[in-house]
Amino acid sequence: MEILKARDLTKIYGGENEEESTRALNGISFNVDSGELVGIMGPSGSGKTTLLNMLCGIDKLTSGQVSINDKDICEMSKNELALFRRKEIGYVFQDFNLLDSLSLKENIMLPMILDKKSPGEMEKKVKELMNLFEIYNIANKYPYNISGGQQQRVAVSRALANSPSIIFADEPTGNLDSKSSKGIMECFKKMNLELKATILVVTHDVFAASYCNRVLFIKDGKMHSEIIKKGTRKEFSDSIFNSLAVLGGESYDL
C-alpha cells in the first residue's frame, strides 16, 4: 500500500523571470510504501530540506502533488492541513524541539493532549513508547537534565504518540555523537520492524542511511538515482558511498 505519493514536485523561489528565480525542486516524483524505511541523500543545496518541507506541508509547492493516504495535502486549507498533520504525520527534528518547561513524559504526551485523548490512553501510550526506547526510568526528568541522545529518543517517542501514517525525520543524527547516532538509528529500525512504522529520513550521514531499506539520491533539485538494500548493512553502506561518489559534491560522513 502506498502511503506517500509525490508527483512532479516543483518549487521556485523569487524572481518573476528565469534569470532572477531559483528552482529548488525540479519535477521530483517517487512513492513510499507502507512499512518502508527510506533515506534521502544529496549534496548541500540539492533540495533535501526543501523536499521534506513540501512533503509535510510546511511550505507550498509551485506545482505538483503530494498525497498521504490518498489525500492531497496541497488541496487542504490551512486549518485542514494543521489537523491532518497532527493526526497523520510525525516529525523528528535535528535539534529535538523539546519544551524545557515540560517533563519528558509531558513532552511525549503533548500531541495526544492537543488531540484530546483520555488521561488513561495517554499514560498507556507514553509508558509503551518510553519502554520501547528504554527511557521510562527518566520519564519525570526535564530535557536540560539529559543527554542529546536521550532527548532525541524522547523526540522520536513524541513523533509516534498519535500513531501517524508516516514519520519524517530531518537529519535526526546531525547533532549527535557516533554512539548516540547509532542508538537513534537503532530506534528507527525498531520502530520500523516492531511497530511497522513508515519512515522517511533526510540525512547526509552514510552510517545513518545504511539502516534504511532504500535510499533516494537527489541533485540540483532532481531525482538522480536510487538503491535498494541487498546483503549486509556494511555492503549497503559501501553501495551508498559509491553512489554518492558518482553523484559528486561534498564529502560525506562515514
C-alpha positions as CSV (number, residue, x, y, z in Angstrom):
1,M,0.0,0.0,0.0
2,E,1.3,3.4,-1.0
3,I,1.4,5.8,2.0
4,L,3.1,8.7,0.2
5,K,2.9,9.8,-3.4
6,A,4.9,12.7,-4.7
7,R,4.3,13.7,-8.3
8,D,6.3,16.3,-10.4
9,L,7.2,18.4,-7.3
10,T,8.5,21.8,-8.4
11,K,9.4,24.7,-6.1
12,I,10.7,28.0,-7.5
13,Y,11.8,30.9,-5.2
14,G,11.9,34.6,-6.0
15,G,12.0,36.5,-9.3
16,E,9.4,36.8,-12.0
17,N,11.7,35.5,-14.7
18,E,14.1,32.6,-15.1
19,E,17.2,34.7,-14.5
20,E,16.0,36.0,-11.2
21,S,14.5,32.8,-9.8
22,T,15.9,29.7,-8.1
23,R,14.4,26.3,-8.9
24,A,14.9,24.4,-5.7
25,L,12.9,21.3,-6.8
26,N,12.6,20.4,-10.5
27,G,10.0,17.7,-11.2
28,I,10.7,15.1,-8.4
29,S,8.4,12.0,-8.3
30,F,8.5,9.0,-6.0
31,N,6.4,6.7,-3.8
32,V,6.9,5.4,-0.2
33,D,5.0,2.2,0.6
34,S,3.6,1.2,4.0
35,G,6.3,-0.1,6.3
36,E,9.2,1.3,4.4
37,L,12.3,3.0,5.9
38,V,13.5,5.3,3.2
39,G,16.5,7.6,3.1
40,I,17.0,10.7,1.0
41,M,20.5,11.9,0.4
42,G,22.3,14.5,-1.8
43,P,24.9,17.3,-1.6
44,S,24.3,20.5,0.3
45,G,21.9,22.7,-1.8
46,S,20.5,19.7,-3.6
47,G,17.0,20.3,-2.3
48,K,16.7,17.8,0.6
49,T,15.2,20.1,3.2
50,T,13.0,21.9,0.7
51,L,11.7,18.5,-0.4
52,L,10.9,17.5,3.2
53,N,9.1,20.8,3.8
54,M,6.9,20.2,0.8
55,L,6.1,16.6,1.7
56,C,4.8,17.5,5.2
57,G,3.1,20.8,4.2
58,I,5.4,23.2,5.9
59,D,5.9,25.1,2.6
60,K,3.8,25.2,-0.5
61,L,4.7,23.8,-3.9
62,T,4.9,25.9,-7.0
63,S,3.4,22.9,-8.8
64,G,3.0,19.2,-8.3
65,Q,1.0,16.9,-5.9
66,V,1.7,15.3,-2.6
67,S,-0.7,12.7,-1.3
68,I,-0.6,10.9,2.0
69,N,-3.1,8.0,2.4
70,D,-4.6,9.1,-0.9
71,K,-5.4,12.6,0.5
72,D,-3.9,15.5,-1.5
73,I,-2.4,17.9,1.1
74,C,-1.9,20.6,-1.5
75,E,-5.7,21.0,-1.7
76,M,-6.2,21.4,2.0
77,S,-7.0,24.7,3.8
78,K,-4.6,25.9,6.5
79,N,-6.8,24.5,9.3
80,E,-7.4,21.2,7.5
81,L,-3.7,20.7,6.9
82,A,-2.9,21.5,10.6
83,L,-5.4,18.9,11.8
84,F,-4.2,16.4,9.2
85,R,-0.5,16.9,10.1
86,R,-1.3,16.4,13.8
87,K,-3.1,13.1,13.2
88,E,-1.2,11.6,10.2
89,I,2.3,13.0,10.3
90,G,5.1,12.6,12.9
91,Y,8.2,14.8,12.6
92,V,11.6,14.3,14.2
93,F,13.8,17.5,14.1
94,Q,17.6,17.7,14.1
95,D,17.6,19.9,17.2
96,F,15.0,17.8,19.1
97,N,12.5,20.8,19.7
98,L,11.5,19.6,23.2
99,L,9.9,22.1,25.6
100,D,12.2,22.7,28.6
101,S,9.2,23.6,30.8
102,L,7.7,20.1,30.4
103,S,9.0,16.8,31.7
104,L,10.0,14.2,29.2
105,K,6.7,12.3,29.8
106,E,4.7,15.6,29.2
107,N,6.7,16.3,26.0
108,I,5.6,13.0,24.6
109,M,2.0,13.5,25.7
110,L,1.7,16.9,24.0
111,P,0.4,15.7,20.6
112,M,-2.2,13.5,22.4
113,I,-3.3,16.4,24.7
114,L,-3.8,18.5,21.6
115,D,-5.9,15.6,20.2
116,K,-7.9,15.4,23.4
117,K,-7.0,11.8,24.2
118,S,-8.1,10.5,27.6
119,P,-5.6,10.5,30.5
120,G,-5.6,6.7,30.7
121,E,-4.9,6.4,27.0
122,M,-2.1,8.9,27.2
123,E,-0.5,7.2,30.2
124,K,-0.7,3.8,28.5
125,K,0.9,5.1,25.2
126,V,3.6,7.0,26.9
127,K,4.7,4.0,29.0
128,E,4.6,1.8,25.9
129,L,6.8,4.2,23.9
130,M,9.3,5.0,26.7
131,N,9.7,1.4,27.5
132,L,10.3,0.6,23.8
133,F,13.1,3.1,23.6
134,E,14.4,2.4,27.1
135,I,13.8,5.8,28.7
136,Y,10.9,5.2,31.0
137,N,13.2,5.4,34.0
138,I,13.8,9.1,33.2
139,A,10.2,10.0,32.4
140,N,9.9,12.7,35.1
141,K,13.2,14.5,34.2
142,Y,13.4,17.6,32.0
143,P,15.2,18.0,28.7
144,Y,18.0,20.1,30.1
145,N,18.9,17.2,32.5
146,I,19.6,14.5,29.9
147,S,21.9,13.8,27.0
148,G,21.3,14.7,23.4
149,G,20.8,11.0,22.5
150,Q,18.1,10.7,25.2
151,Q,16.5,13.9,24.0
152,Q,16.2,12.5,20.5
153,R,14.7,9.3,21.8
154,V,12.0,11.5,23.5
155,A,11.5,13.4,20.3
156,V,11.1,10.1,18.4
157,S,8.6,8.9,21.0
158,R,6.6,12.2,20.6
159,A,6.5,11.7,16.9
160,L,4.9,8.3,17.4
161,A,2.4,9.4,20.0
162,N,-0.6,9.7,17.7
163,S,0.3,6.6,15.7
164,P,0.9,8.6,12.5
165,S,0.7,7.2,9.0
166,I,4.3,8.4,8.2
167,I,7.2,9.9,10.1
168,F,9.5,12.5,8.6
169,A,13.0,12.9,10.1
170,D,15.3,15.8,9.2
171,E,18.9,15.0,9.9
172,P,18.0,13.1,13.1
173,T,21.6,12.3,13.9
174,G,23.0,15.7,12.9
175,N,23.6,16.9,16.5
176,L,24.7,13.6,18.0
177,D,28.0,11.8,18.5
178,S,28.6,8.5,16.9
179,K,27.4,6.4,19.8
180,S,24.2,8.4,20.2
181,S,23.7,8.3,16.4
182,K,23.8,4.5,16.4
183,G,21.3,4.4,19.2
184,I,18.9,6.7,17.4
185,M,19.1,4.7,14.1
186,E,18.5,1.5,16.1
187,C,15.4,3.2,17.4
188,F,14.2,4.0,13.9
189,K,14.9,0.4,12.9
190,K,12.9,-0.9,16.0
191,M,10.0,1.4,15.1
192,N,10.1,0.1,11.5
193,L,10.3,-3.6,12.5
194,E,8.2,-3.8,15.6
195,L,5.6,-1.0,15.1
196,K,5.6,-1.3,11.2
197,A,6.2,2.5,11.1
198,T,6.6,4.1,7.7
199,I,9.6,6.5,7.9
200,L,11.3,8.9,5.5
201,V,14.8,10.2,6.7
202,V,16.7,13.0,5.2
203,T,20.4,12.6,6.0
204,H,23.9,13.4,4.9
205,D,25.3,10.6,7.0
206,V,26.2,7.3,5.2
207,F,26.1,5.4,8.5
208,A,22.5,6.6,9.2
209,A,21.4,5.9,5.7
210,S,22.7,2.3,5.9
211,Y,19.8,1.5,8.3
212,C,17.3,2.2,5.6
213,N,15.7,-0.3,3.2
214,R,16.0,2.1,0.2
215,V,17.9,5.3,-0.4
216,L,16.9,8.0,-2.9
217,F,19.6,10.5,-4.2
218,I,18.8,14.0,-5.4
219,K,21.0,16.6,-7.0
220,D,20.2,20.1,-8.2
221,G,16.5,19.6,-7.3
222,K,16.1,16.5,-9.4
223,M,15.8,12.8,-8.6
224,H,19.2,11.3,-9.6
225,S,19.1,7.6,-8.6
226,E,18.1,5.1,-6.0
227,I,19.5,1.9,-4.5
228,I,17.7,-0.9,-2.6
229,K,19.3,-2.7,0.3
230,K,20.9,-6.0,-0.6
231,G,23.2,-8.1,1.6
232,T,24.6,-6.8,4.9
233,R,24.4,-3.3,6.3
234,K,28.1,-2.9,5.6
235,E,27.7,-3.9,2.0
236,F,24.7,-1.5,1.7
237,S,26.9,1.3,3.3
238,D,29.5,0.7,0.7
239,S,26.9,0.9,-2.1
240,I,25.6,4.2,-0.7
241,F,29.1,5.7,-0.5
242,N,29.8,4.6,-4.1
243,S,26.5,6.2,-5.3
244,L,27.5,9.5,-3.5
245,A,30.9,9.4,-5.2
246,V,29.1,9.1,-8.6
247,L,26.7,11.9,-7.5
248,G,29.7,14.2,-6.7
249,G,29.6,17.2,-4.5
250,E,30.7,17.4,-0.9
251,S,32.4,14.7,1.3
252,Y,30.2,12.6,3.5
253,D,30.5,11.2,7.0
254,L,31.2,7.5,7.4
